[in-house]
Amino acid sequence: MLPVRAIAKKKGVRAKDVKDILPVMILMVIIFLLLLFWENELDDEGVVSTLEHLHVDYPQSDIPVRYCNSMILQRSIKGPDNACRKEHVFIHERPRNINRICSSPNKMACQNNSTILCFQSKTKFKMTVCKLIEGTRYPACRYRVSPTEGFILVTCDDMGPVNLQRYVE
C-alpha cells in the first residue's frame, strides 16, 4: 500500500502550485472587471456620439414596420434631457463614401455657425428622414418614415466627418 500512496501524492495538486497560480487568477479577475466597466462607459458616451452610429444605416436594416421607431430605440437616439428629437436622418450609404465628403470641393459656411465649414456631398444619398409625430420624452417617441434622396452637409476634422448638419433634397 505504501507505494500507491507515494504515487498519489506525486500526481496530486500541491499547495505550492495553487499559491503560484493565485496572483495570476486575481490579475485576470481585475482585468475582466476593468474591461467590463470600460465597455459600459463607451456604450453610454463614446459610441453614441459618432456620426456613423447616429446616422449611418448601411446596408439599410430590414425592419418592415416602424423603421424609425425601432432604429431610434435600438441606437438610443435622444435629445438633451431625454427629449424626443424632432427629426432624425439615417443615411443608407457606405461609410467610406460618406468619409469622402470631407475632401469635397463643395465647401460652405454652416448655417448655424458661419465660422465652421460644411462639406457637401457630390452626389445624392438614399436616406430615411424620421419626423416626430407623437411624444416628448424618450423612449415614448413616435416617428413618421419619409424615404428620400439628397445631398448631405457635414462638418469634418482630421479624422473625417464629425456631425451631420443637414440635408438638401
Salt bridges, closest charged atoms under 4 A:
ASP17 OD2 - ARG14 NE 3.90
ASP20 OD2 - LYS16 NZ 3.56
ASP57 OD1 - ARG75 NH2 3.73
ASP57 OD2 - HIS92 ND1 3.99
GLU87 OE1 - LYS131 NZ 3.91
